[in-house]
């Protein structure tokens, strides 16, 4: 069976990474009925981690890229959980946390990288509710963390 959503990702010149392993005492997701509650993902791509406060250490542009990396990581988790990204009925909610300097207020710009990528991949199924918050610090000093709630087709 062809995964049309995965083909869409590849047509954008992107690829899903290996499923990231949790960095602490939690699981990548919990399923409740047709909902998947995904734990917060970090901007880790292989050995590369996007670190630091925005914008003093990490530029806004790099933080936007971090949010896109996180979405690809979260999509790898979803695919692992349900077998195919074609089984995603709707991205319900996205919560984004930005490791920001106290006088930075561009949190929505950073998290737009994630939101826009979801819509680019899933179309209307990628539109979601959202929270974008600035925080004093994040695990491993990463620049961004994002979690998702996803509705799947009845399985």
Order of alpha helices (4+ residues) and beta strands (2+ residues): alpha-beta-beta-beta-beta-alpha-beta-alpha-beta-beta
